[in-house]
């Protein structure tokens, strides 16, 4: 009986312990739930582009004769995958648009890179189209004469040789000289999370680079507009009457999906992210994916060593590239479409291509490469056999100076 009583007591003690543990677990769980309910939960708010902030800029346009600088990316978002073009929306709001100025690739974004864009009439709206990528890259006094304000809204990708920022600068210069205010509708820069690359030397300035900024400058187009205005970089040191309508819910570290390809040969977020690095191939005889569906996600040429590059592709004419480099020829190179997000300019692919060409003299189109790089030194250092680390070390002083200036204009 004593033994049986001891067993009963042991079992009872075990049951009580299990119950106590269960109750403690439930109590702990309840405390955790209560604490979570008391703590505000962070929610990611959607990025609001300036074009969607109509209450901020429509009052500035009402009763004015308006010129719009726009392309296919100039849209107001109405849903996850829905949008209306800015020009259509403004017309529906009874804004008096007199003309549209079209940058490289045209108003609807259908022209090849470097292809002349001509003046004309927009088939949908009947508005006059004035090309800013042909014989005339700056609005003339005659074209601005009947305007009260210029509205600028174009998606940028944050690379110096991407020509939309040159168009912005020339529009601001012309507007300042003719006393026409400029309103810039800001949009996220998908490459705004870093600053890198060689700084442009003013002796090499042109439409692929008009100011002494690095290859990747880490600013939105609105921030950059304020910089060129205040730093005296407009011609004759003029100052534009500039208003920037800012973004909402965006920072320089916010990942942003560009929903409309900003130009024909930037079809994806991967291409946009690789563009600062692979865009340098534009100044060489090496194809950077034009003539394929993976523009700026691969590179290759017939003269690259096939024993070093197992990947091949054959460029053919397609949307955005009527005459790609090495059309119809098998190119040996590298596929980069699966590479993780870049946070710097990589020179390694360009260096490897130069070192693995069957004839080094075939690689560079020196004039074109200098215009893209903004300096003669980059080609010289690659040809001298310098490593990427050695070359990038030569950029640091200029990058640090630029970052000091840049800080004054960051808004996000």
Secondary structure as the mmCIF struct_conf table of DSSP 4:
data_model
#
loop_
_struct_conf.conf_type_id
_struct_conf.id
_struct_conf.beg_label_comp_id
_struct_conf.beg_label_asym_id
_struct_conf.beg_label_seq_id
_struct_conf.end_label_comp_id
_struct_conf.end_label_asym_id
_struct_conf.end_label_seq_id
HELX_RH_AL_P HELX_RH_AL_P1 UNK A 2 UNK A 38
BEND BEND1 UNK A 39 UNK A 39
HELX_LH_PP_P HELX_LH_PP_P1 UNK A 40 UNK A 42
HELX_LH_PP_P HELX_LH_PP_P2 UNK A 45 UNK A 47
STRN STRN1 UNK A 48 UNK A 48
HELX_RH_3T_P HELX_RH_3T_P1 UNK A 50 UNK A 52
HELX_RH_AL_P HELX_RH_AL_P2 UNK A 54 UNK A 61
TURN_TY1_P TURN_TY1_P1 UNK A 62 UNK A 63
BEND BEND2 UNK A 64 UNK A 64
STRN STRN2 UNK A 65 UNK A 70
TURN_TY1_P TURN_TY1_P2 UNK A 72 UNK A 73
STRN STRN3 UNK A 75 UNK A 77
BEND BEND3 UNK A 79 UNK A 81
STRN STRN4 UNK A 83 UNK A 85
HELX_RH_AL_P HELX_RH_AL_P3 UNK A 86 UNK A 92
TURN_TY1_P TURN_TY1_P3 UNK A 93 UNK A 94
STRN STRN5 UNK A 96 UNK A 102
TURN_TY1_P TURN_TY1_P4 UNK A 104 UNK A 109
BEND BEND4 UNK A 111 UNK A 111
HELX_LH_PP_P HELX_LH_PP_P3 UNK A 112 UNK A 112
TURN_TY1_P TURN_TY1_P5 UNK A 113 UNK A 114
STRN STRN6 UNK A 120 UNK A 121
TURN_TY1_P TURN_TY1_P6 UNK A 123 UNK A 125
STRN STRN7 UNK A 128 UNK A 131
BEND BEND5 UNK A 132 UNK A 135
BEND BEND6 UNK A 138 UNK A 138
HELX_RH_AL_P HELX_RH_AL_P4 UNK A 141 UNK A 144
TURN_TY1_P TURN_TY1_P7 UNK A 145 UNK A 146
BEND BEND7 UNK A 148 UNK A 148
STRN STRN8 UNK A 149 UNK A 153
BEND BEND8 UNK A 158 UNK A 158
STRN STRN9 UNK A 159 UNK A 159
TURN_TY1_P TURN_TY1_P8 UNK A 160 UNK A 161
BEND BEND9 UNK A 162 UNK A 162
TURN_TY1_P TURN_TY1_P9 UNK A 163 UNK A 163
HELX_RH_AL_P HELX_RH_AL_P5 UNK A 164 UNK A 177
TURN_TY1_P TURN_TY1_P10 UNK A 178 UNK A 179
STRN STRN10 UNK A 181 UNK A 185
TURN_TY1_P TURN_TY1_P11 UNK A 190 UNK A 193
STRN STRN11 UNK A 196 UNK A 199
HELX_LH_PP_P HELX_LH_PP_P4 UNK A 200 UNK A 201
HELX_RH_3T_P HELX_RH_3T_P2 UNK A 202 UNK A 204
STRN STRN12 UNK A 206 UNK A 206
TURN_TY1_P TURN_TY1_P12 UNK A 207 UNK A 208
STRN STRN13 UNK A 209 UNK A 209
BEND BEND10 UNK A 211 UNK A 212
STRN STRN14 UNK A 214 UNK A 216
HELX_RH_AL_P HELX_RH_AL_P6 UNK A 221 UNK A 230
TURN_TY1_P TURN_TY1_P13 UNK A 231 UNK A 232
BEND BEND11 UNK A 234 UNK A 234
HELX_RH_3T_P HELX_RH_3T_P3 UNK A 235 UNK A 237
STRN STRN15 UNK A 242 UNK A 245
HELX_LH_PP_P HELX_LH_PP_P5 UNK A 246 UNK A 247
STRN STRN16 UNK A 248 UNK A 248
BEND BEND12 UNK A 249 UNK A 249
TURN_TY1_P TURN_TY1_P14 UNK A 252 UNK A 253
BEND BEND13 UNK A 259 UNK A 260
BEND BEND14 UNK A 262 UNK A 263
TURN_TY1_P TURN_TY1_P15 UNK A 264 UNK A 265
BEND BEND15 UNK A 268 UNK A 268
HELX_RH_AL_P HELX_RH_AL_P7 UNK A 269 UNK A 278
HELX_RH_3T_P HELX_RH_3T_P4 UNK A 279 UNK A 283
STRN STRN17 UNK A 284 UNK A 284
BEND BEND16 UNK A 285 UNK A 286
STRN STRN18 UNK A 287 UNK A 287
BEND BEND17 UNK A 289 UNK A 289
TURN_TY1_P TURN_TY1_P16 UNK A 290 UNK A 291
BEND BEND18 UNK A 292 UNK A 294
TURN_TY1_P TURN_TY1_P17 UNK A 295 UNK A 296
BEND BEND19 UNK A 297 UNK A 297
STRN STRN19 UNK A 298 UNK A 301
TURN_TY1_P TURN_TY1_P18 UNK A 302 UNK A 303
STRN STRN20 UNK A 304 UNK A 304
TURN_TY1_P TURN_TY1_P19 UNK A 306 UNK A 308
STRN STRN21 UNK A 311 UNK A 314
STRN STRN22 UNK A 318 UNK A 318
TURN_TY1_P TURN_TY1_P20 UNK A 319 UNK A 320
STRN STRN23 UNK A 321 UNK A 321
TURN_TY1_P TURN_TY1_P21 UNK A 322 UNK A 323
TURN_TY1_P TURN_TY1_P22 UNK A 325 UNK A 328
BEND BEND20 UNK A 329 UNK A 329
STRN STRN24 UNK A 330 UNK A 335
TURN_TY1_P TURN_TY1_P23 UNK A 337 UNK A 338
HELX_LH_PP_P HELX_LH_PP_P6 UNK A 339 UNK A 342
BEND BEND21 UNK A 343 UNK A 344
HELX_RH_AL_P HELX_RH_AL_P8 UNK A 348 UNK A 355
TURN_TY1_P TURN_TY1_P24 UNK A 356 UNK A 356
STRN STRN25 UNK A 357 UNK A 357
BEND BEND22 UNK A 358 UNK A 359
HELX_RH_3T_P HELX_RH_3T_P5 UNK A 360 UNK A 362
TURN_TY1_P TURN_TY1_P25 UNK A 363 UNK A 363
STRN STRN26 UNK A 364 UNK A 364
HELX_RH_AL_P HELX_RH_AL_P9 UNK A 366 UNK A 373
BEND BEND23 UNK A 374 UNK A 376
HELX_RH_AL_P HELX_RH_AL_P10 UNK A 377 UNK A 383
TURN_TY1_P TURN_TY1_P26 UNK A 384 UNK A 385
HELX_RH_AL_P HELX_RH_AL_P11 UNK A 388 UNK A 393
TURN_TY1_P TURN_TY1_P27 UNK A 394 UNK A 395
HELX_RH_AL_P HELX_RH_AL_P12 UNK A 396 UNK A 407
TURN_TY1_P TURN_TY1_P28 UNK A 408 UNK A 409
#
